[in-house]
Amino acid sequence: MESSALVYIMLTIVTVLLAFFVQSFVQWKTVIPGSRGYARSSVAEFAVFCLLTGVSACRIAVGNDYWVYRFNFRLIAQERHVSSEFGFNLIVKWMQQLFGYDNYLPIFALFSLLTVWFFVRALHGQAVHYAFSLFLLMTGGYYFNSLNTVRYYLALAIALYAMQYVLREEFGKFVLWILFGAVFHKSILLVIPAYLAAYVLAKVKLKKWHLAVGVLGVASLFCFPDFYREIAFTFYPFYRDSAFDTGHISWVNVLKCVGTLALCGICYKKSLVGESRQNVANRFYFFLNGMALVVYPCGSFIPEVSRVGYYLIVSQIFLLPALICDMDVNWLRRVCCAGVVGAFACYFAVLLKGMYATDIRLLPYLNWIFN
């Protein structure tokens, strides 16, 4: 592993350390706006935002699709056909009118700023333990993968941000934010039924017919795979028989879901039973992970099913810290915390090693300031 990997490692360490100075905004009522604690939290959070945006915005030739995006930027400026959504195309065209034809660095910088902003604002609105959630966001690969597949990870960040409106029962705002995300990547539309269904399940007392509907839904994946494939190809026809249409199962993400649900079982009575706002949120995240556990192995026939699953399992960055912080038994809390931190740190190490692959190419890290 060459030296530029240290950029990602140091970025993770520094931002997580800064995040320890950020007060949990979920419990912001305990801090007086304008106080020293409020100011310290705000400065630390802004520093996290600046560091994450800086590393992302200043990159050049990072990501296997970097030059593909640059080529598409040129096609958009020439008003030729590209497969990306109209909102993305409009912004790209506007940026090239503003900065000049084929001036692609400001375009990447703008989308980096937007993606990081939504990630940070999502943490601001939902994280029980800000530093822990940021650690999971970084080591889980969500931030670093946003340096690749630009449109999708902007949509993922918007979906993560929009979760808070479901939990507040501000469903109009939730739908509007998702529709906004759809102008960049229409796959985000999947979260409207998924998130609303998870919230309904989190709020109601489960009955036998809920289980029956769930079983039928899983069974339909086995019985009617062609039906679901045709729906996917309606939105993304170029995925048919492509390199994405492989039927691959992400067993790593399956294990993440299993581990998360197992921790939910340990904390069930304390953190998932009851009508407190946080317990309802925990149940919401729980059902999202349950859906992901079905989607990954049973929906592997769907091209790029991992993108569908990410909209669901990204909720782990809020659920895992909430469960661990809620534990009363000190030794169990320490063991579970060490287990989660260790597992994600190992995953991050494997992720870093895989970033050199030709189909990922997130390493070596290059930027237009020094390279």
N, C-alpha and C positions, 0 to 999 in steps of 0.2 A: 504494500500500500504506500503510494508516494505522498509527498508532503502536502499536496493540495487537499487531501482528505482531512487534514487538520483544520482546515477552514470550517468544515461542517461540524467536526467534533467540538472545536472551540466555540462556535456559534451556539451549539446546543448547551454547553456548560455555562457560558456567560448569560445567555437569555434566561435560563432556568434560575440561575443565582439572582438575577435582577427580579425575576418573578416572585421571589420570596418576600420582596418589599411591597408587593401589590396586595392590597386588602381584598378579601373575597367580596366582590360586588354583589353577589347573591345575598349577602348579609350586610349590604351597605348602610342599612338603617342604624348600624352600630357606630358609624363614623360620621362626624359632622362635616358637611361640605364647607370648604374654606379653612379647615383645621390643618395642622401640620401633617397628621396622618393621611388626610385626603390628598394633600399636595405631594407627599412622598409617593403614594400609590400611583397618582397620575403621572408623575415624572418617570417612575420606573416602568409603567406600562407603555409610555410613549417611547422610552429607550428601547424596549423590546420590539415595538413596531418598527422603529428606525433601523435597527440591526437586521431584522428579518427582511425588510424591504430592500435595504442596501445590498445584501448578498444576492438576493434574487434579481433585483433590477440591474445590477452592474455586470451580470454574467454575459458571456459571449461564447457561442458554439458549445453550449452546455445543453445536453438533451438530444436524443436521437432524432427528434422532429424539429430541431431548431432551424435548420436550413430549409426544411419543408415549409415551415411557417413563413420564413422569409420569402420563399418562392410564391406562396399563396398571397402574401401581402402585395407582391407585384401584380399578380393576376387581378386582385381586387381593385387596385389603382387603375388598371387597364379596363375595368368593368367587364372582365371575363368571368365565366362560371367557376365557382368554387363550392364545395359541399358544406362549408361552415354556415352557421345561422346568420340571419340578416343583421342582428344587433352587433355581432362581432364584426361583420363586414363594414357596417356603417362607421364604427369607431376607427377601424383600420384606415378606411378611406379618408376620414376627417383628419386623422393624425398625419397622414402623408400629405394632405393639402397644407397642413400647418407647418410641418417640418421638412417637407420635400420628398420627392419620389425615392423609394428604396432606402429611406432613412429609417431603418427598422429598430434601432436601439431604443428610441423613445416609446415605440409601440410595446415592446417587451416590458419596458420599465412601467408603463401605465398599468398593464395587466398584472404585473407583480405587485404594485401598490394596492390595487383593488383586491386581489386575492388575500394578501396579508391583512388588509384592513378588516375584511369579513372574518378571517380566522381570529384576529385579536378581539374584535367586537363580540364574537360568539363566546370566547372565554370570559370576557367582561360580564356578559349577561347570564351565564349559566354555570361557571366553574365554582364549585364549593371550595376547592383548594387550587388556586390559580397556578402555582408553580408545578404541582403534580400534573394537572391537566396539560400544561404547556410541555412538560417532559414527555407525556404520552403522545402529544401531537407531533413532536419532533422525532422521537425514537420510533414511533409507529410509521414514519415515512410520509405522512400526509403533506407536511411542508416541503420536504425535499423533492417529492414526486411532483409538486406543483411547478418545479423548474422544467418539467416535461409535461406534455399533454395540457397545454395552457388553458384551453377552453373548459375542459372537463373539471380541472381542479378549481377554477374560478366558480363553476357551478356547485361543486362540492362545498366550498367555503360558504357560499350563499345559503345552501341547504342547512349547513351547520348553524349558521346565524339565525335562520328562520325558525329553527326548532323552538326557540324561546317564546315565539308568538303562539305556537300550539299550546304550550304549557300555560300561557296566560289566558288561553281561550280567546285570543284576538285572531280569529281565523281569517278574517278579511285581509289583515296585514300579512299573515302567513301566505295566503294564496297570491297576493300581489308580489311579494318578494320572490316566490317561486316562478311566477310568470316572467318577472324581470330576469331571473337566472336562465329561463328557457330561451331567451334571445341570444344567449351565448352557447348553450348546450342543452338541447331539448330533452335529453335523458332525465333531467332534473324533474320533469313532470311526474315521474314515477313516485316521487316522495309525497305528492298530495294525497293519494289514497293510502299509501303506506303509513305515513305519519299520523293521519287522521284515524286510521284503523287502530294503530298502536295506542293512541290516546284514549279512544273509546274503550278499548280493552282495559286500559289502566284505571279508568274511572268507574266502570260497572262491576258488579259482582258477577263473576264468571259462572255460566250455567252450562248444562250438558250440550245445548245446541250450539254454543260457541265452539266447543271442542269438536262437534260434528262438522261444523263449517270448516274448521281448520283442517281436519282430516280429509275432507273432500277437496280442499284447495291443494293439499300435498298430493293427493291421488291424481288430480288433474294434470299435474306436472309429469307424471309417469304415463298417463293415458293419452294426453293430447300435446305432446312436445311440438309437433308440427304447427299447431295452432299458435303457440307462443312464439315460435320462430318466425312465423309470418308476420306477427305483430311487430317484432323487432326489425324485420327486414322492410316493413312499411316505412319506418322512420330512418333506417340505415341500410338501404339496399346494397350498398357497396361492401357490406360485411359478409354477404352470401358467398360461401366457398373461398373466403379470404384467409389471410394468416391469422385472423382473429377467431375464425370459425373452427375451433379445434376440439371443443368438448373438454377442455382442461378443467380439473377441479383444484382449487387452491386449498390444499390441506392445511397450510399455515393459518389461513383465515378461519378455517373450520375449528382448528385448535384454539384460536383466540376466542371464538364464540363459546366453545365448550368450557374453557377456563373461566370466562366471564360469568356464564350461567352457573357454574359450580360455586363461584364466590357468592353469587346471588342466593344460592341455596343455604350457604353458611350464615348469611346475614338476613335471611328471609323475614323472621319475626321482627327484627329491629328496624330494618330499612325498607322493607317492601309492604308490610302490613300497616294499615292505617290511612287516614285521610289527610295527613299533613302535606303541605305543598311539595316538600322534598321527596316524601315517599311516593307520591303520585308521579313525580318526575322520574324516580328510580324505576317504577313499574313501566313507565313509558319507554325508557331506555332498555329495560329488560325485554319487552316484547319486540323491540327493534332487533335486538340480538337474536332472539328466538326466530324471527323471520329470516335473518341472515343465515342462521344454521340450517334452515330449510333450503334457501336459495342456492347456496354454494354447492352442496353435493347433488341436490335434486334438479337444479336448473342449469347444470353444466352444459346443456345443449344450446343455451342462449349465448351468442357471441359476446365476448367481453363481459361475462356475468360478474366478474370482479368489480366492475364499475357500478353495477346495480347493488352489489353487496356493500361497497364502501359507503354508500348513502345511509346504510343501516348500522354498520359496525363503527362508524366514526363516533357514534354516541358513547363508545367505551371511554373516551377521554373525560367524560363527565361522570359516568356511572361508577367506574372503578375507584376514583378518589372519594366519591360520596359514600360508597360502601365501607371503605377502609376507615375514613374519618369518623364514621358512625359507630365503630366497634367499641364496646365498653371494656373488653378484656385486653389489657395492655400487651401481653405476650402474643396473643393471637393477632392483634393489629400489627405488631412489629413483623411477625412471620409473614402475614399476607402482604404487607407493604414491601418487604424484601423480595418476596416471590414475584410480585408484579414488576417492580423495578428491575430485578434481575432478568426476567423473561423479556422485557422490552429492550433492555440494554443488549442482550444477546441477539435479539432480532435486528437491532440497529447495526450491530457489528456485521452480521450477515448481509444486511442491506447495503452497507458501505462497500463490502467486497464485491457485491453484485453490480454496483454502479458502474464498473468498468466494462460491463458487457456491451457489445455493439448495438443491441436492441434497447439499451437504456442510456448509456453514455452520460451519466450525471457526473462522472469523474473521468479525467482530471477536471478540476474546476478552473475555469479561465474567466477573466473579467477585462473589460475594455480600459480599465485604469492602469493595470500593470502588465497586461499581455497585449 
